[in-house]
Amino acid sequence: MASSKRIVRKRLTKNIKTSLKILIVCEGLTESTYIEDLLGDISNVEIVSIDGAGYGKFKNYIESNEKLYKVFLVVADLDKAQPDLQTRKTSNGYHLLNGLITYLHKLNKQNTIFLSNPDIEYWIACSIGQENYTKDDLESMGYRKGDYVTTFLRAHNGNFHTAVQLANSNNVYYRKVKPGANYTLKREHLESRQSNLTDFLAYIQMLNQ
């Protein structure tokens, strides 16, 4: 088990053809709660929230647990990688993110990262059919970050497949199409509203084949 008190729940189920141990490392409780509800019970998957603090914390956490798991999947926001709005200078977060991506790939080519811009709330908005909504718009509807996310989604008929249809998943900064593949980085899409969570369930399925 990972060395953190933020493990959401260890999966206990049948019908998994692999003993591959997977840890999904989420930026916060919103992400970990959403992913837990989405996946249901998968015996070889654990989920952890690192409670924010940036891309460097992801790397430090994975380094401290890399002997315990075969595959690491990261779920994070892209907001901390954006350039300064006034000066347009590249942020330190951008370099930290790229360092994390490089580290994940070198550690195991099956590792990957799922990024939403500006934040997970873009994906939540897409899930309820409102891809243009911001976090403020969601909050005006009663949304709250944290473990309330699943209650909100159920109240508004939120659905993963609706988000897949509506989210911008073509013009994305980072993409890895399948476990073991090389990844692509397209800086021209860094600031676009986007999410590659569209690939999340398919990626888990490919890992467990």
TANORLIN-V631264 format. One line per field, one symbol per residue. ss: DSSP state (H for helix, E for strand, L for the rest). burial: + if it has 16 or more other C-alpha atoms within 10 Angstrom, else -. Layout:
BEGIN
ss = ???
burial = ???
END
This chain:
BEGIN
ss = LLLLLLELLLLLLLLLLLLLLEEEEELLHHHHHHHHHHHLLLLLEEEEELLLLLHHHHHHHHHHHLLLLLEEEEEEELHHHLLLLLLLLLLHHHHHHHHHHHHHHHHLLLLEEEEEELLHHHHHHHHLLLLLLLHHHHHHLLLLLLLLHHHHHHHLLLLHHHHHHHLLLLLLLEELLLLLLLLEELHHHLLLLEELHHHHHHHHHHHLL
burial = -+---++--++----------+++++++++++++++----+++++++++++--++-+++--+--+---+++++++++++++++---------++-++--++-+++---+++++++++++++++++++++++-+++--+----++----++-++----+++-+++-++++-++++++-++---+------+++++++++++--++--++-
END
